[in-house]
Amino acid sequence: MTTVMGICRSFHDRALARFFHCFPCLSDPARRSSWGLKVTLVMLHLIFVGILFVFDGDLIETTKKEPWYTALYLLLLFATLVQYFITSSSSPGYVFDVMRAVNETNVICQKSSMASKQPASSQNGSLNVVIEGSQSGRNFQGSNPSSWTKLVMDMYPPGTSIRSCTCSYCNVEQPPRAKHCHDCDKCVLQFDHHCLWLGSCVGQDNHCKFWWYICEETALCLWTGILYIMYLKANISRAWWKDAIMILLLIALSIVIIFLLLLLLFHSYLVLTNQTTYELVRRRRIPYLRRIPERVYPFSKGICRNLYNFCCVRSSIYSLEPLPSSQELEEKNRSLLVVRSRLSCL
């Protein structure tokens, strides 16, 4: 018996070794988990949509008469899945990557300044770090020889200790709004949250992609729910087991739709006010937000500018936002009080 179990175990190990040799991307447990999430999501979509086409004969007839209707629905399904894969595979914007790129650009800048008068940005144009706010308002494209530490410390108020902005896990100086993600084990720029469904963080570089994915997923679920209701209205009491399956799926779909709508509204509010989920939920625990009034959004630049920065800024640009000065905070608080007084008069 022991010999048989040993033979089976050795055969199992050899089969796994061959499988991982053919598919090396699945040898990492984290990657296997990520691919498991992706396969699960695709299967759920195929189940909800496939059962609809299998059960609903009227939908097949409608497809024959008006193929554009079904084509648009399937196009939305395909676009949603593509957007999910793009979002889950995109980087949220890791602090270490930006720090390494800045330091490399500094080295190139120093070498090029010693060798010739040509700017280093012409040799290494892949990095474009924008320092926003009144402190600098300049583009860091390799022409500035300052180090990453000085670059980060300039975004904090004078007198800030380097220990207070250094991550104790990565030993990296964090710019404002960055946070260490314990699931990814990396510091993320404008950390929003770690999405279990995506298997990655949502941060500065993929928050816009995440919002579009939620929008497309919500539209797809609403359309699918309407098709389910249309089927039940036309075919109720014809086959009880089909009705039971469709009703159970519709209940599950309704719960998902409510969750997606709330999530879409919540993240739309975050976009309009230039906040993150972490900043909103943990506001009283974040050192640079503790003394700021509740309704004052320190990083907001107005709805139009917030939308432009969120949707239109290229993903190759990393935006590092310095902490607003006390004068800027007083002006925002004063404007908020003026708005409140006008609303109270109404």
Residue, then its C-alpha position, 0 to 999 in steps of 0.5 A: m500500500t505504501t509503495v502504491m501511494g509512493i508511486c502515485r505521489s511521484f507520478h503526481d509530482r512529475a505531472l505537476a513538474r511537466f505542467f509548470h514546465c509548459f506553463p511557467c506562469l502558473s508555477d507561482p501560487a500568487r499567479r495561480s490565484s490571479w488566473g483562478l480569479k480571471v477564469t472564475l469571472v469569465m465563467l460567471h459571465l458565460i453562465f449568466v449570458g449562456i443560460l439566457f440564450v439557451f432558454d430564451g427562444d424569443l431572444i434567438e428569433t429577435t437576433k435573427k430579425e434584428p441582429w444588431y441588438t444582440a451584436l451590441y449586447l455581445l460587444l458590451l460583454f466582450a468590452t467588459l471582459v477586455q476592460y477587466f483583463i486590462t485593469s487587473s494586469s495594469s500597474p497601480g503605480y508603485v512608488f519603488d518604480v517611480m523612485r528607481a526611474v527618478n534616480e536613474t534619470n538623475v544619473i543620466c542627467q549627471k553623466s550627460s551634463m558632464a559629457s555634453k550640454q544635451p539634456a538627459s530627457s532626450q536620452n531617457g524620455s519615458l519618465n515624466v513626473v509632474i510635481e503639482g501644487s504651488q510649491s513647484g508646479r514643474n515637470f521632472q523629466g530628468s533635467n533636475p539633478s535632485s535625488w528622490t529623497k529631496l524630491v519627496m521631502d519638498m512635498y511635505p511641510p518644512g520640518t517634517s522628519i524623514r522617518s515620518c514619510t519612510c515606509s517601515y516595510c519597503n524602506v522607501e520614502q513615500p510621497p503624500r497619498a502613498k501607502h504600503c499595500h500588505d497584499c502586494d507588499k509594495c507602496v502604491l501611489q495614491f493608494d485607493h484599495h486592494c481589490l480582491w476581485l482584480g487580484s491587485c491594487v487600485g492606485q494612481d495608474n489604474h484607478c481610471k481603468f477601474w472606474w471604466y470597468i465598473c461602469e461597463e460591468t454595471a451596464l452589462c448587468l442592467w442589460t442582462g437583468i432586463l433580458y431576464i425580466m423580459y423572459l420571465k414575463a413572456n415564458i412564466s409557468r411554461a417550465w417550472w424548473k427553467d423559471a426557478i433557475m432564471i429567478l435564482l439567477l435574477i436574484a443574484l444579479s439584482i444583488v450584484i447590480i445594487f452593489l455595482l451601482l453603489l460602487l460606481l456612485f462612490h468612486s464617481y464621488l471620489v473622482l469629483t473630489n480627488q480623494t481615495t477610498y483609503e483617505l476617506v475611510r481612514r481620514r482621522r488616522i492619516p497624519y496629514l489629514r487629521r487637522i483638516p475639516e471634514r468637508v475640506y478636500p485638500f487635493s481637490k482642484g475643482i470638479c472640471r480639473n479633477l475630471y481632466n486629471f483623472c480621465c485625460v492625463r496620460s498613464s506615462i505621467y506620474s503625478l506627485e501632489p505636495l501637501p497644501s499649505s496652511q494658507e491654501l487650506e484656509e482658503k478652501n475652508r473659507s470658500l466652504l463656509v461661504v457655500r454653506s452660508r448661501l445654502s442656509c439662506l436658501 
